[in-house]
Amino acid sequence: MPTNEIGKYPPPYVSHEIFDIFLGKLQQYLPTRIDRSYWGDMFSGMVGMQLMSAMRYLNLIDVNQRPTARLRVLIDAIKFN
């Protein structure tokens, strides 16, 4: 897949609840690279793939799976309970 171009491909599906949980985890600790080792057993393989696809689609991670400035702005702007 080429560099993330919103609208070029249909968006991947990940539930709002899972995405919120993941963003909350990122708010606690934002690694330099986001991959399966980050969420470990917290999410299944399929959910992890959906999260990564959504993150790429929304330009929240780059092609090397590093967080983008856009992701940092998002997790700083969201307030979690």
C-alpha positions as CSV (number, residue, x, y, z in Angstrom):
1,M,0.0,0.0,0.0
2,P,1.4,3.4,-0.9
3,T,1.9,6.2,1.7
4,N,-1.3,6.9,3.5
5,E,-3.7,8.9,1.4
6,I,-7.0,9.4,3.1
7,G,-9.8,8.5,0.7
8,K,-7.7,6.4,-1.6
9,Y,-8.6,3.2,0.2
10,P,-11.7,2.4,2.3
11,P,-11.0,2.9,6.0
12,P,-10.2,-0.1,8.1
13,Y,-12.7,-1.0,10.8
14,V,-11.8,-0.9,14.4
15,S,-14.4,-0.4,17.1
16,H,-14.6,2.9,18.9
17,E,-14.1,1.1,22.3
18,I,-10.9,-0.7,21.2
19,F,-9.6,2.5,19.6
20,D,-10.3,4.4,22.9
21,I,-8.5,1.8,25.0
22,F,-5.5,1.9,22.7
23,L,-5.3,5.7,22.7
24,G,-5.5,5.6,26.5
25,K,-2.6,3.2,26.6
26,L,-0.7,5.5,24.2
27,Q,-1.5,8.4,26.5
28,Q,0.2,6.6,29.4
29,Y,3.3,5.8,27.4
30,L,4.0,6.7,23.7
31,P,6.8,4.4,22.4
32,T,9.1,5.4,19.5
33,R,7.7,2.5,17.5
34,I,4.2,1.0,17.6
35,D,4.0,-2.7,16.8
36,R,2.6,-5.9,18.3
37,S,5.3,-5.9,21.1
38,Y,3.7,-2.7,22.4
39,W,0.2,-4.1,23.1
40,G,1.2,-7.7,23.6
41,D,-1.6,-9.9,24.8
42,M,-4.0,-6.9,25.3
43,F,-5.4,-7.3,21.8
44,S,-5.8,-10.4,19.5
45,G,-3.8,-10.6,16.3
46,M,-6.8,-9.5,14.1
47,V,-7.6,-6.5,16.4
48,G,-3.9,-5.5,16.3
49,M,-3.9,-5.6,12.5
50,Q,-7.1,-3.5,12.5
51,L,-5.5,-1.0,14.8
52,M,-2.3,-0.7,12.8
53,S,-4.3,-0.3,9.5
54,A,-6.5,2.4,11.1
55,M,-3.4,4.2,12.5
56,R,-1.7,4.1,9.0
57,Y,-4.9,5.2,7.3
58,L,-5.4,8.2,9.7
59,N,-1.7,9.1,9.4
60,L,-1.1,8.5,13.1
61,I,2.0,6.4,12.4
62,D,4.4,6.6,9.5
63,V,5.6,3.8,7.2
64,N,8.2,2.7,9.8
65,Q,5.4,2.5,12.5
66,R,6.7,5.6,14.3
67,P,4.2,7.9,15.9
68,T,3.5,11.1,13.9
69,A,3.0,14.5,15.2
70,R,-0.7,14.1,14.4
71,L,-0.9,11.2,16.9
72,R,0.8,13.2,19.6
73,V,-1.7,16.0,19.1
74,L,-4.6,13.5,19.3
75,I,-3.5,11.8,22.5
76,D,-2.7,15.2,24.1
77,A,-6.2,16.5,23.2
78,I,-8.2,13.6,24.5
79,K,-9.2,13.3,28.1
80,F,-9.7,9.7,29.4
81,N,-11.5,8.7,32.5
